[in-house]
């Protein structure tokens, strides 16, 4: 039986198999059927699916030409590797030490030179020299031999502190700190550059978790020293004959709670806003308003000594 001149397709017929075999042939057969003509086209063989290579693009010719190295371009191994690492770590440690060491000698420097008005340069000179030359040193490390740029920074660093050690006045001491800061930047950047160039994460046996587990190992090694050899010191409050309960009662709990809560609200607003929610979100506004309220409350609590005394408040303004 036919309906409106259109041939009916029975299950298992050739036209039905064509529709199943290829969508394009199915559409063509429908067109021929609409024209009331027989579908005389034969199905073309379908193209076999190309197997997908999951490793395609994983490596390049450059990756194959440059094998991963566990140690530096010079093939540093053994004792030489250990000595170089210790020297690099020492230079970075010296840079970090001299960013804050001026605070320990300020009183002695004032007793020697006077010139209290220039004392600020003793602490500000080193970071000023460091920041001023970061960009030029970055260009030098990308254009010249890293080794000699690093050594020149060490020489400048040592020359600056030689000037500080023999300074006849506060001005020379401040100049030495600026000079040492300029050399310290080269020393610090050079140390980091050499460490990154001589190491690789390829084939590393330790995962990122050991960046945290390492502290447990160091703590376990040094714990016997703390327990057995570290001397005990008793503060003045403990030696005044007060009981433990009396000393606990002197703590400014309200002040500590207000200050801690203010910092938590401030950190929550800055860390979460823009990442977990938008800056215009109500939670951002609420945390910032809470931070302001807590800061004002803390200032008033310290000024009027609410729930504390002038001698035991968390900020010893009387001193």
N, C-alpha and C positions, 0 to 999 in steps of 0.2 A: 504494500500500500504506500502510496506517495501522498504528500500533503503540500499543496501549492507548487507542485513541480520540483520540489526539493527532494533529492533521494535520501531515504532513511538509511542510517548507518547501523548495521547490526553488530552486536558484540562479536569480536573475533574477526571482523572483516578487515580488508586491506587498508581502508581509509581510517578505520579506528586505530590500527597499529601505527599508521603514520602520525596521527594526532598524539599518540602516546610517545612516539619516538622522538619527535622534534617539535618544539613550539612553533618554529617558523613554518614547517610543513603543515601543521595544524591550521595555522592562519591561512595558508595558501589553499588548502582544501576547502575551507569555509568559503573562500572567495569563489572558487570554481563551483561550489554547490549553489551559491547564490545566483550564479549565472546559468543555473540549470544544466551545466555541462559536467561530464564525468571528470573526475580527478585522475589525470593520467600521469602526474608527476611521480617519480620514484624517489624514495627517501635516500638522501646522501648519507654516506657513512659518517657517523659522529666522530669528532676528534677526541682522541684519548686524553683524559685529564693529565696535565703536566704535574709530576710530583713536586711538591713544595720542599724546598731545601731550607731547613731551619737555620743552617749555618751560613747561608748566603749573606754577604755583607758583614759578617762578624769580624773578618780580618781584612787588612789592606796590604798592598805591596810594601808600604812603609813599615807596617807592624811586623811583616815577615822578615824585612831586611834588618830591623833593629831588634835583637833579642833582649828580653828583660834581664836586667842585671841586679844581683843582690847587693853588690858593692859598686863603687864609683867607676867612672870611666878609666881610671888608672889601675883598676883591679886591686884595690886596697883590701888586704886580708890580714888576719892574725894580729900580731903585736902592733903593727903599723896602724891598722884599723882602730885598735883600742886607744892608742896614743892620740890619734887625730880626733877621735870623738871626745876624749877627755879635754883636749885643748879647746875644742869648739864649745863644749859645755861650760868650761871655765870662763871663756870670754863672755858668754851670755850671762852667766852668773855675776860677773864683775859689772856689767852694764846695769843689771837690775839692782845690785847693791848700791851703786853710786847715785841712783835716782833718789834715795832716801837717806843716805849716810850723813848728809849735811845737817839734818835735824839733831844728830847726836853731838855735834861739835860746835853748835852755835854759841853756847855760853862761853866756852873756852876761847873762841875766836873773838868775841866781844871783849873779853878780858885782855886779850893780847893787842888788838888793834883799835878798840873803841869803835867809832863810826857806826853807831847803831842804825843810822839812817840808810846805810848801804847793806844792812844785814839781809834784806830780802833777796839781794842778788846772789847770795850764797846758795840759796835753795832754788831760785828761778833760773840761774845761769845754765845749769846742766840741761834741763828740759828745753830751754830756749835754743841752745846750740843744736840739740838733737832734732827738734822739729824743723828748724830753718833749713836743714840740708837733706831732708828725706827725699825730696824729688830729684835733686841733682845726683845723689848717690844711686837712686833707682836707675837713672839713665846710664851712669858709669857701669853698674853691674850688668846691664844688658848690652853694653857696647865693648867692654874690655875684659881682660882676663880677671875672673872672679878672685883668684888667689891673691894677685898683687893689689887689687882694690881693697881686699880684706886686710892685707898686711899694712897698707898705707893707713887704714883706719886705726889699726892697733898702735902704730907709731904716733899718730896724732893724739890718740887717747892717752898714751903714756906721757907724751910731751906736755899735755895739758895738766896732768896731775903732778908732773915734776915742777911745773910753774906754781901749782897750788901749794906743794910742800915747801918750796923756798920763797913764797910770796912775802915781800917786805911790808905790804899794806893790804887793805881790804880791796882796793881796786885791782891789784894784781891777782889776788885770790879769786875775785869774780871773773876776771878774764880767763884764768886757768880753767875755771869750771865751764865756761862757754866753749873753750877750745876742746876740753875733754868730752863735752856732750856732742860736739860735731864729729869727733873721732869715734865716739861710742856708737853713734848711729850706723856708721860703716861697719863697725865690728859686729854689731847685733844683726844687721841685715846680711852681712857676709856669712855669719855663723849659720843662720837659718837657710841661706841659699846653698851652702855646702852640704848641710845635713840632708836637705831635700834632694840634692843631686846625687848623693852617695848612697841613698837608700831607695828601696822600692817595696811596695806592698804585694807584689806578685810572689806567690809562694810563701807568704808569711804564715807561720804556724799559729800565731796569737791573733785572736779576733779583737774587735773593738771593746769587748767586755773587759779585757785586761787593762784598758786605760783606767778602769775603776778598781779591778782586783789588785792592781799593783800597789795601791795604798794599803791594802790589808797585809800584803807581804812585808812592806816596809814597817808598818806598825807592829807586826809580830816580831820582827828582828829587833826593833828598838824598845819594845815594851819591857824587857828585863832591865835595861839601863834606867828607864824611868822609875821602875819599882824599887830597885836595889840601890842606885847610886844618886838619884836626884834628891838634893836636900830639901827638907820641909821648911817653909817660912810661915810665920804666924803674923798676920796683920795686926795693926794697933788695936782694932776693935776686939780681936780675939784675945789679946793679952791684957785687956782692961778688967778682966774678972767677970764679964757678963756671961750669962748662960747662953746655951744655944738657942733657947726659945726667945730670949731677949734680943739676940742678934737677928733672928728671923723677923721679929716684930718691927725692927728698924728699917726693913727694906721697903722702898717706895713701890708697892705693888701696883697702885693705880697709875702712877706715872709710867711704869714699864709697860703696862697693858695698853695705855693710850698711844705711846710711841710705837710699839710693835704693831698695833692695829693700823696706825696711820701708814706705816711703811708697807704693810701687806696690801692695803687698799690702793696705794700708789702703784706698787708693782703689778697688781692684778689689772689695773686700768691700762697701763702701758704695754704689758705683755699680751693681754688678750685682745685689746682693741686692734682692729685691722687684720687679725689672724683668725680668731674664733668668732668674732662678731665685728660689726662695722664701728667706726668712730661715732656715728650718730645713733648707735643703738642705745636703748634706755639703760642697759647694764653698764655701759661705759660712763654715761652721765652720772649714774647712781654711785659708782665707785669713786669718781673724781669728787663728787659732792661729799661723800663720806670721808674721803681723805682730808678735805679742807676742814670739815667739822671736827675731825679728830685732832688735827694740828692746832686749831684754835683752842680746843678743850685742853690739850696738853700744855699749851703755853699758859693758859689761865690757871691750871692746876699747879704748875710749877711756881708761878708768880705769887699766888695766894696761899700756897702750901696746903692745899686741900688733901686730907688723909695722909699727911706727911709733915715733916718739920724742915726748917731751913737747913739744918745740918745733915739730914738724911735724904733729901730729895734727889731725884735721879740726875739732875743737872746741878752741880755744886756751884751755883752762882755766887755764893758768899765767898768763895775762894778767889 
